[in-house]
Amino acid sequence: MTTEEIVRKMAAQGLRITDQRKTLAGLFAESPGYRTPKDVYEYMGRIYSGLSFDTVYRNLRVMEELGVLEQVMFEEGVRFKLHCREHDHHHHLICLQCSKTYPIKHCPMDATDVPDNFQVVKHKFEVFGYCKDCRQDEAEQRSV
């Protein structure tokens, strides 16, 4: 997704488009992978002095709610990335080294035994590991 596509999507959802939001859109459009709120705050703070962490985090959450960004919980904390191009409901396999992300087409909720007295309204499912390239790099480094 380009910066312009992200801005159009935000505007179509009624979000006011500020220079800060355009910069935030550009950051995610131009850099694949996951970013922590702290990383985003430090990047934005170099451009906009006086910007608060709360403002940055609030914008990340708004962009996630609009479907522009995806939020994933890593062991170290939450990270955001540009929403992938998959349009159907899906989940992810995520490489812990390079952040390469692969869609999981089958939803594990289909096989989950949910009690009758519980109503599921939202769920997330991510699998973390190492992609073929990162496993190969690690194996080559061990053999040196």
C-alpha positions, 0 to 999 in steps of 0.5 A: 500500500502506498502513502497515498492509498493509506491517506485515501483510506483514512480520509474515506473513514472520516479521519482528518488528514494532518501532516503528522498522519501523512508522515505516519502513513509514509513511515509504514508505506515505505518500511515493511515489517513491524514497529514498536510504538516507541520506534514510531514515537522516536521517528516522529519526534525527530520531525515534529518537536513536542509531539507526545507519546500518547498522541503517537500511540492514539494515532496507531490505535486509530489506524489499526481500528480503521484497518490500515495497520495490524497490531501484533503482540510479541513477547517484548510487547505490541508492534504495528505493521501495515495491514497486509493485502489479504482481504479474507479473514486470516492469521499469520506465521511471523519470522522472529528474525526478519519479520517476514509474514506469511498468511494462514488461510485456515482459521483455528477458531473453526476447530476450537470447542467454544462453550455454549455460554461463551460468545466470541466477538474477536480473536487473533492467532499468530505463530512465531518461528523462523523462515527458511532463509533465516534458518539457513543463515543461522546454520551457515553461521554455525558451520563457520 
